[in-house]
């Protein structure tokens, strides 16, 4: 079975996340976007865990689905083109580890995936010894990444840990602020149990491939959705059985991991360097020339993902974009449908006008990822010539780019001149 997975998700119980991030709205958004396999997110939070237990029922091995009456509620407002699409859940949580190692403070985010509620209970018992799990759906623990991995592995067959948004300055394993220079430096004697990395919004596989030390890792991409509408803004495409252990094996070996759907990396909030308070955005060579200081106020710049890749890269930036290690999956860069429509219509992506047009297109053509990635241009043109032109340009990479910096999203222009 070929399907999109989005395994980095948050509930209403995580800090700075929408109160609408419940199972009904997340499932509804998954169907609309074309995502089949979702991470639950936040299973360490007692209130969310109780909702997961009462709202989900076992499906395929290691996976869960909404109970029938709740699933019907999720499907009710959707058009027939997507209302019956299957959605499954995989038990997941993002954990923030804050600790000191190598004479530096480390703040690293990790995705943990487990194969059943018994494993979740064991994991939560261990974390409750070092953190109050009721405070935040994304718990912060005073454990090293290595020790968090050890706790994860002890939970049983299929338990795995994936470093989240690996390059993000503040919380990525390779980030400029508190990260490491290698996976091995972070996880030490347990490094062999790390087999995948999440690229994050500000990098894509082409950037990661500039670092040969990362060739052995499978690259996955997920939305890190803090609200239902942004489910699926990044996803990973699998062709496996719809089964926890089949997905895990694909991430481990690459067989069945067909590729990723990515932001254009310039779209992410930390692609280049800068200081938002002063409106300063800089390319890596400018940052080096300035000694990492803001030319306006003299404070330290936030060094972004592109600079960090340059620091660790042992391959040139002008290598062919389709070059990849043997067995590695491909990828596509896309802009979410509401943003494309907002540019075409000359309004904001959250406007009522965009919502109405998106509803019309989904009803006529199917899920948003199908529209953006799969349908021929002539099919799109039958509904909207302007959309067809914008999507074809986007698929070719013929877009305008204003890179994000220091927490400010970038702008990718797919419509207009």
C-alpha positions as CSV (number, residue, x, y, z in Angstrom):
1,X,0.0,0.0,0.0
2,X,1.3,3.5,-0.9
3,X,0.5,6.1,1.7
4,X,1.7,9.4,3.3
5,X,2.6,9.5,7.0
6,X,2.9,12.4,9.3
7,X,4.3,11.2,12.6
8,X,5.3,14.4,14.3
9,X,2.1,15.9,15.8
10,X,0.9,17.7,18.9
11,X,-2.4,17.8,20.8
12,X,-4.1,20.6,22.6
13,X,-2.1,19.7,25.7
14,X,1.3,20.8,24.2
15,X,2.6,24.3,24.8
16,X,1.6,26.9,22.1
17,X,-0.7,24.4,20.3
18,X,-4.3,25.0,19.2
19,X,-7.2,24.1,21.4
20,X,-8.7,22.5,18.3
21,X,-5.9,19.8,18.2
22,X,-8.1,16.9,19.2
23,X,-8.6,13.5,17.5
24,X,-11.7,14.5,15.5
25,X,-10.1,17.6,14.0
26,X,-6.7,16.0,13.4
27,X,-8.4,13.0,11.6
28,X,-10.5,15.4,9.5
29,X,-7.5,17.3,8.5
30,X,-5.5,14.1,7.7
31,X,-8.3,13.0,5.3
32,X,-8.5,16.4,3.6
33,X,-4.7,16.5,3.2
34,X,-4.3,12.9,2.0
35,X,-2.4,11.6,5.1
36,X,-3.1,8.0,6.0
37,X,-0.8,7.4,9.0
38,X,-0.7,9.9,11.8
39,X,1.4,10.2,14.9
40,X,-0.7,10.7,18.0
41,X,1.8,13.0,19.6
42,X,1.9,13.8,23.3
43,X,1.2,10.3,24.7
44,X,3.1,11.2,27.9
45,X,0.4,13.7,28.9
46,X,-2.1,12.0,31.3
47,X,-5.2,13.8,29.9
48,X,-4.3,13.1,26.3
49,X,-3.3,9.5,27.0
50,X,-6.7,9.0,28.5
51,X,-8.4,10.4,25.4
52,X,-6.2,8.1,23.2
53,X,-7.2,5.1,25.2
54,X,-11.0,5.9,25.1
55,X,-11.1,7.1,21.5
56,X,-8.9,4.7,19.6
57,X,-9.2,1.0,19.0
58,X,-6.7,-1.5,17.7
59,X,-6.3,-1.8,13.9
60,X,-3.4,-3.3,12.0
61,X,-0.4,-4.5,14.1
62,X,0.9,-1.6,16.2
63,X,-1.6,0.8,14.8
64,X,-5.0,2.3,15.9
65,X,-8.1,3.9,14.4
66,X,-10.9,6.0,15.8
67,X,-13.9,4.2,17.2
68,X,-16.7,4.2,14.6
69,X,-18.9,6.8,16.2
70,X,-16.0,9.3,16.6
71,X,-14.8,8.5,13.1
72,X,-18.2,9.3,11.6
73,X,-18.0,12.7,13.4
74,X,-14.6,13.4,11.8
75,X,-15.9,12.5,8.3
76,X,-19.3,14.3,8.5
77,X,-18.3,17.7,7.1
78,X,-16.0,16.3,4.4
79,X,-16.8,15.9,0.7
80,X,-17.3,12.3,-0.6
81,X,-13.9,12.6,-2.4
82,X,-12.0,12.2,0.9
83,X,-14.6,11.3,3.6
84,X,-14.0,7.6,3.5
85,X,-10.2,7.7,3.3
86,X,-8.6,5.4,6.0
87,X,-6.7,7.1,8.8
88,X,-4.5,5.2,11.3
89,X,-2.6,6.4,14.4
90,X,0.8,5.4,15.6
91,X,1.6,6.1,19.3
92,X,4.2,8.9,19.4
93,X,5.6,11.8,21.5
94,X,8.2,14.5,21.1
95,X,10.5,14.7,24.1
96,X,12.8,17.6,24.9
97,X,16.0,16.6,26.7
98,X,17.9,19.4,28.5
99,X,21.3,18.5,29.9
100,X,25.0,19.3,29.9
101,X,27.5,17.3,27.9
102,X,31.0,18.2,26.6
103,X,31.1,21.4,28.6
104,X,28.0,22.8,26.9
105,X,24.3,23.0,27.5
106,X,22.3,20.7,25.2
107,X,18.6,21.1,24.3
108,X,17.6,18.3,21.9
109,X,14.1,17.2,20.7
110,X,13.4,13.6,19.9
111,X,10.5,11.7,18.4
112,X,9.6,8.5,20.2
113,X,7.4,5.8,18.5
114,X,6.0,2.9,20.5
115,X,4.0,-0.2,19.3
116,X,1.3,-0.3,22.0
117,X,-0.2,1.2,25.2
118,X,1.8,-1.3,27.4
119,X,5.0,0.2,26.1
120,X,3.6,3.7,26.6
121,X,2.9,2.9,30.2
122,X,6.5,1.7,30.8
123,X,8.0,4.7,29.0
124,X,5.8,7.1,31.0
125,X,6.7,5.5,34.3
126,X,10.4,6.1,33.6
127,X,9.9,9.7,32.5
128,X,7.7,10.5,35.5
129,X,10.7,9.9,37.7
130,X,12.4,13.0,36.2
131,X,9.6,15.2,35.0
132,X,6.0,16.3,35.7
133,X,4.3,14.9,32.6
134,X,1.1,16.9,33.2
135,X,2.8,20.2,32.5
136,X,3.3,19.9,28.7
137,X,2.4,17.4,26.0
138,X,6.0,17.8,24.8
139,X,7.7,17.0,28.1
140,X,11.1,18.4,29.1
141,X,13.4,16.0,30.9
142,X,16.7,16.2,32.6
143,X,18.1,13.2,30.7
144,X,20.8,12.9,28.1
145,X,19.8,11.9,24.6
146,X,21.7,8.7,25.1
147,X,19.8,7.9,28.3
148,X,16.4,8.7,26.7
149,X,17.3,6.3,23.9
150,X,18.1,3.6,26.5
151,X,14.7,4.1,28.2
152,X,13.0,3.9,24.8
153,X,14.7,0.7,23.7
154,X,13.9,-1.0,27.0
155,X,10.2,-0.6,26.3
156,X,10.1,-3.6,23.9
157,X,10.1,-4.7,20.3
158,X,9.6,-1.9,17.8
159,X,10.3,1.0,20.2
160,X,12.4,3.6,18.4
161,X,13.7,7.1,18.6
162,X,14.2,9.6,15.8
163,X,16.0,12.9,16.3
164,X,13.5,15.6,15.5
165,X,14.0,18.5,13.1
166,X,17.7,17.7,13.2
167,X,19.1,21.1,12.1
168,X,16.9,23.5,14.0
169,X,19.2,26.0,15.8
170,X,17.7,25.7,19.3
171,X,16.6,22.1,19.6
172,X,18.1,20.0,16.7
173,X,20.8,17.4,17.3
174,X,22.9,19.2,14.7
175,X,21.7,22.7,15.5
176,X,23.9,25.7,15.9
177,X,22.9,26.7,19.4
178,X,23.0,23.5,21.5
179,X,23.5,20.6,19.1
180,X,26.4,18.2,18.3
181,X,28.6,17.7,15.3
182,X,27.5,14.1,14.8
183,X,25.0,11.6,15.8
184,X,27.7,9.5,17.5
185,X,28.8,12.4,19.7
186,X,25.2,12.7,20.9
187,X,24.2,9.1,21.5
188,X,27.6,7.5,22.2
189,X,27.6,3.7,22.6
190,X,23.9,3.5,21.5
191,X,24.4,5.3,18.2
192,X,23.8,2.2,16.2
193,X,20.1,2.3,17.2
194,X,19.6,5.6,15.4
195,X,18.7,4.9,11.8
196,X,16.6,7.9,10.8
197,X,16.6,11.7,11.1
198,X,13.8,14.2,10.6
199,X,14.9,16.9,8.2
200,X,12.8,19.8,9.6
201,X,11.2,22.6,7.7
202,X,14.4,24.6,7.0
203,X,16.4,21.8,5.3
204,X,15.6,19.2,2.7
205,X,17.4,16.0,1.7
206,X,19.6,17.7,-0.9
207,X,21.1,19.8,1.9
208,X,21.5,16.8,4.2
209,X,23.4,14.9,1.5
210,X,26.2,17.4,1.6
211,X,27.3,15.7,4.8
212,X,28.5,12.3,4.0
213,X,28.3,11.1,7.6
214,X,24.5,11.2,7.2
215,X,24.4,8.8,4.3
216,X,23.6,5.9,6.6
217,X,20.5,7.5,7.9
218,X,17.0,7.5,6.4
219,X,15.6,10.9,6.0
220,X,12.0,11.5,7.1
221,X,9.8,14.6,7.1
222,X,6.7,15.5,9.1
223,X,4.7,18.5,9.8
224,X,5.3,19.1,13.5
225,X,1.7,20.4,13.4
226,X,0.7,22.6,16.3
227,X,-2.8,22.9,14.8
228,X,-5.0,20.7,12.5
229,X,-4.8,22.9,9.3
230,X,-1.0,22.4,9.0
231,X,-1.1,18.6,9.2
232,X,0.7,17.2,6.2
233,X,2.7,20.3,5.3
234,X,5.6,17.8,5.2
235,X,5.2,14.1,5.1
236,X,6.9,10.8,4.3
237,X,5.7,8.5,1.5
238,X,5.8,4.8,2.2
239,X,4.9,1.8,0.1
240,X,4.5,-1.0,2.7
241,X,1.8,-2.8,4.5
242,X,-0.1,-0.5,6.7
243,X,1.5,-1.9,9.8
244,X,3.7,-0.3,12.5
245,X,6.5,-2.9,12.1
246,X,6.5,-2.6,8.3
247,X,6.9,1.2,8.6
248,X,9.7,0.7,11.1
249,X,11.5,-1.7,8.8
250,X,11.2,0.8,5.9
251,X,12.7,3.5,8.1
252,X,15.5,1.1,9.2
253,X,16.4,-0.3,5.7
254,X,15.0,2.2,3.2
255,X,13.0,-0.6,1.5
256,X,9.5,0.8,1.2
257,X,10.4,4.3,2.1
258,X,9.5,6.0,-1.2
259,X,10.5,9.6,-0.4
260,X,9.5,12.8,1.4
261,X,7.3,15.8,0.7
262,X,9.2,18.9,1.9
263,X,8.8,22.6,2.3
264,X,11.1,24.5,0.0
265,X,13.9,24.9,2.7
266,X,13.9,28.7,2.3
267,X,10.3,28.6,3.5
268,X,11.4,27.4,7.0
269,X,11.9,29.8,9.9
270,X,15.6,29.2,10.3
271,X,17.0,28.7,6.8
272,X,19.5,31.5,6.8
273,X,21.1,33.6,9.6
274,X,19.8,36.8,11.1
275,X,18.5,38.9,13.8
276,X,14.7,39.4,13.6
277,X,14.6,42.4,16.0
278,X,16.9,44.4,13.7
279,X,15.4,43.0,10.5
280,X,18.8,41.6,9.5
281,X,18.9,38.5,7.2
282,X,22.3,37.2,6.1
283,X,23.8,34.4,4.0
284,X,26.5,32.2,5.6
285,X,29.5,34.0,4.1
286,X,28.2,37.4,5.4
287,X,27.8,35.9,8.9
288,X,31.3,34.7,8.9
289,X,32.6,38.0,7.7
290,X,30.8,39.7,10.6
291,X,32.1,37.3,13.2
292,X,28.5,36.1,13.9
293,X,27.4,39.5,15.2
294,X,24.4,41.6,14.1
295,X,25.7,44.6,12.1
296,X,23.0,46.8,13.6
297,X,23.1,46.0,17.4
298,X,26.2,43.9,17.7
299,X,24.4,41.0,19.4
300,X,24.9,37.4,18.4
301,X,23.1,36.3,15.3
302,X,20.9,33.2,15.2
303,X,22.9,31.0,12.9
304,X,20.5,29.1,10.7
305,X,20.4,25.7,9.0
306,X,22.2,26.6,5.8
307,X,25.2,27.9,7.8
308,X,25.2,24.9,10.0
309,X,25.2,22.6,6.9
310,X,28.1,24.6,5.5
311,X,30.0,24.0,8.7
312,X,29.6,20.2,8.6
313,X,29.5,19.6,4.8
314,X,32.2,17.7,3.1
315,X,30.5,17.8,-0.3
316,X,30.1,20.9,-2.5
317,X,26.9,23.0,-2.7
318,X,26.8,22.7,-6.5
319,X,26.6,18.9,-6.6
320,X,23.6,17.7,-8.7
321,X,20.4,18.0,-6.8
322,X,19.3,14.4,-7.7
323,X,22.6,13.0,-6.3
324,X,21.9,10.7,-3.4
325,X,23.4,7.7,-1.6
326,X,22.6,4.3,-3.0
327,X,19.2,3.2,-1.7
328,X,18.2,6.7,-0.5
329,X,14.7,8.0,-1.3
330,X,13.9,11.0,-3.4
331,X,11.9,14.1,-2.4
332,X,9.7,16.9,-3.7
333,X,9.4,20.5,-2.5
334,X,5.8,21.8,-2.3
335,X,3.9,24.8,-1.0
336,X,0.7,24.0,1.0
337,X,-2.5,24.5,-1.1
338,X,-3.9,27.4,1.0
339,X,-0.7,29.4,0.4
340,X,-0.8,28.7,-3.3
341,X,-4.5,29.8,-3.5
342,X,-3.8,32.8,-1.4
343,X,-1.2,34.0,-3.9
344,X,-3.5,33.4,-6.8
345,X,-6.5,35.1,-5.2
346,X,-4.4,38.0,-3.6
347,X,-5.6,37.3,-0.1
348,X,-4.2,35.6,3.0
349,X,-4.0,31.8,3.2
350,X,-6.4,31.7,6.1
351,X,-9.1,33.9,4.5
352,X,-12.6,32.7,3.9
353,X,-12.1,33.1,0.1
354,X,-9.2,30.7,0.2
355,X,-11.1,28.2,2.4
356,X,-14.1,28.2,0.0
357,X,-11.9,27.6,-3.1
358,X,-9.9,24.9,-1.3
359,X,-13.2,23.2,-0.4
360,X,-14.3,23.3,-4.0
361,X,-11.1,21.9,-5.3
362,X,-10.9,19.0,-2.8
363,X,-14.5,18.1,-3.6
364,X,-13.8,18.0,-7.3
365,X,-10.2,16.6,-7.3
366,X,-9.5,14.8,-4.1
367,X,-7.0,15.4,-1.3
368,X,-4.7,18.4,-1.2
369,X,-1.5,16.3,-1.6
370,X,-3.0,14.6,-4.6
371,X,-3.7,18.0,-6.1
372,X,-0.2,19.4,-5.4
373,X,1.8,16.3,-6.2
374,X,0.1,13.9,-8.5
375,X,-2.6,15.2,-10.8
376,X,-1.5,16.3,-14.3
377,X,-1.6,19.9,-15.1
378,X,-4.3,19.5,-17.7
379,X,-6.6,18.0,-15.0
380,X,-5.9,20.9,-12.7
381,X,-6.5,23.4,-15.5
382,X,-10.0,22.0,-15.9
383,X,-10.8,23.4,-12.5
384,X,-8.5,26.4,-12.4
385,X,-6.0,27.4,-15.1
386,X,-4.3,29.7,-12.6
387,X,-3.8,26.8,-10.2
388,X,-2.5,24.6,-12.9
389,X,0.1,27.2,-13.9
390,X,1.2,27.7,-10.3
391,X,1.4,24.0,-9.4
392,X,3.4,23.2,-12.6
393,X,5.9,26.0,-11.8
394,X,6.2,24.8,-8.2
395,X,6.9,21.2,-9.3
396,X,9.6,22.5,-11.6
397,X,11.1,24.6,-8.8
398,X,10.4,27.8,-10.7
399,X,9.5,29.8,-7.6
400,X,10.6,33.1,-6.0
401,X,12.4,32.6,-2.7
402,X,12.8,34.9,0.3
403,X,14.4,32.7,3.0
404,X,13.3,32.6,6.5
405,X,15.5,33.6,9.4
406,X,15.6,33.8,13.2
407,X,12.0,32.5,13.7
408,X,10.5,34.3,10.7
409,X,9.0,32.1,8.0
410,X,10.3,32.6,4.5
411,X,8.1,33.3,1.5
412,X,7.9,31.1,-1.6
413,X,6.2,32.8,-4.5
414,X,4.5,30.4,-7.0
415,X,1.9,32.8,-8.6
416,X,2.4,36.1,-10.4
417,X,5.5,37.5,-11.8
